Amino acid sequence: MDNNSLINEWFHKAEMDIATAFFMQKYRPIPIEIICYHCQQAGEKILKGILAASDSEIPRTHRLEIVLDLVSPFEPSLVKLTDDCFELSPYATISRYPSSIDLNEQDMGIALNALENIINAVQDCGYIIQHDELANDN
């Protein structure tokens, strides 16, 4: 697979996670854990797409702060996303495995906001992420 195809595939998968996170808000009761999970997954795939753009090895981790550390030499302005990455990272496993952590709508709002911050910062670097859901649902 050529580099552009790989980048596009990472971003396309992220866009599907973004769409899922926003679409799922229409369900009642709101599947908060699933929405938070898709926010984390979208952020992860966006950052890994940037790594692909720089011809870097893609790490097998769900911890966004680790991926961000690898991205920051290529896109230094993204360092400002550190808090957002730390906020989203736990959702990679919280929603998939039994957990004593009880998420609420405030947690979901924070996750959606962190994802928006990632999308906006990455777009400011010139990358294109489709995110019509953000404009229509918030």
N, C-alpha and C positions, 0 to 999 in steps of 0.2 A: 504494500500500500504506500503510495507516495505521501509526502509530508502534508500537502494541502488536504488530501482526502482524510488523513488521520485527524487533523485539526478540525475539519468540518464534522467528522463523526463525533468527536468529543463534544463540540458545541451543540450539535443536533440532539445528542442524548441529554445534554443539560437543558435544552429548550423543552424537551418532553417532560423532564422533571419539573421545570418551572410551570408549564401548563397544568400538570397534574396537581401541584401544590395549590394553585389558584382555583382550579375546577372543584377540588375536594371541599372547599369552603362552603359549597352550596348544599352539602349533605347535612342532615340532622339525625342524630347528634353529629357535630363536627368531629371528624377523625383527626384530632389534634396531633397525635403521635405520628400519623402517616404524613401529614402536611409538613411537620418539622423534619421528618426523615427526607422528604423530597427536596426541601430547602437545602439540607446538608449535601445531598447527592448532587444537586445542580451546582452548588458552589464548588464541590470537589471536581466535577467534570469540567467546569469552566477553567479552573486553575490548571488542571492537567492538560487541557487544550493549549494553554499558553506554553506549558513545558514542551508539548509536542511542536509548537511553532518555533521553539528555540533549539530543536533537535536534541533535547535532553531526555535522559532516561525517565520513564514514568514510574514513580515509586508505588509499591503495593501497600498503600496506607489509606485510611479514611480520615486521618487527622489533618484537617485543613491547614493548621499552623505549620506543619512539616512541609506540606506542598508549597505554601506561601513562601517559606524560607528558601526553597529551591527556585521559585519564580522571581523573587525580589532582585537578584542580580541582573535579570533581563528587563524587568519592569519595576524599577525602584519606587515609583509612586504608589505601588500597591501595598507597601509596608503599612500604610494607614488602615489596612483591612485586618490587622492582627486581632483586634478585639472581636470583630465579626467572625473570624475563623475560629477563635476559641469558643465563641457562643454556639456555633453550629456543629462543631466536631462531635460532641456527645450524642447527637441525634442519629449518628450512623448506627449506633447499637441500641440506644434506649428503646426505640420503637420496634426493634426486631427480636429482642430477648426479654424475658421476664425482668422487671425492674421495680424497685420500691419507689422510684421517682414518679410522682403524679404531675403530669403536665396540664396546663390550663390555657385559656385563650390568650392570656398575657404572654406566656411563653411562645405561643404560636405567632403572635404579633411581632415579638422580638426576632424570631427566626425569619419571618418574611421580610422584616426591615433589614436584617443582616444580609439576606440574599439580594435585596434591592441595592444595598451599598456595594456589594461585590459586582453586580451587573453594571452599575453606573460607573464604577472606577475602571473596570475592564474596558468598557466602551470609551471612556475618556482616553484610554491608551490606543484606541483605533480598532479594537476588535468588535465584531458585529455579533450580538446576541439578540435573537428575536424574543421579545418580551411584551407582546401586546396585552397580556393578562394584567401586567402591572398598571397600565394606563386605564384599563377598563374596570377593574375590580376594586381599586383602592381609592 
